[in-house]
């Protein structure tokens, strides 16, 4: 692998464990001011010390992250649709490689929508992005997005999407956890990270998801809502780190969460303190 790509990837997927806890805060690019990400800086700042990488758009990076921060940036460079528009899958590349390089990013990310009306457009855009990014030694994260059609979250569909992304040249892939996740991992020759998806009922459910995904071969998580929509986001990310980097069980992660809760301010108090 190209030295630059390998070097940048190793800033995200930590060589000590071969794993990564990526914090996803890119949701506003199609969801607007999502619950508990209304003021991105307030959400991001307390979590930064615990994130191996931050996934976001250039707008939130420039307005809401201190340029002195050392966290590797995975920059979302696709968009062009919103939750109130006609079709969430109608995405194009929204940020050039040149603009991404100016922001000193560690990787770029874009969504592909396999099986949708815009499958062809998003897949050929992925090919273009990979070719452009490789010219500068920049790795590409393909996000196997499922849009509103969440019923597509099964191993047959996700294995297909992940494999297609890897074949086109993505250097790592973000997907969803599903039953028979091993099948998705087996068919994908590049590292996989899992999204958390909409907030689950309990913290234990999120720990279980992370634990099962790691146990079945994911190299980490790229998690958003299950961390920052929690009443205790710092405790949450600390517990997720234990699972990802320290092989903690779900029960051990819960213990870390309960302990960390004692020392971290609940989010409700913090967000209302203006
Ligand atoms: C949307 C994304 C999000 O970053 C992704 O869904 C991760 O966040 P969450 O854990 O909240 O699902 O890429 O396409």
Boltz pocket constraint, residues with backbone or C-beta under 6 A from the ligand:
constraints:
  - pocket:
      binder: B
      contacts: [[A, 24], [A, 25], [A, 26], [A, 27], [A, 55], [A, 111], [A, 143], [A, 145], [A, 194], [A, 195], [A, 196], [A, 197], [A, 198], [A, 222], [A, 223], [A, 224], [A, 225], [A, 226]]
      max_distance: 6.0
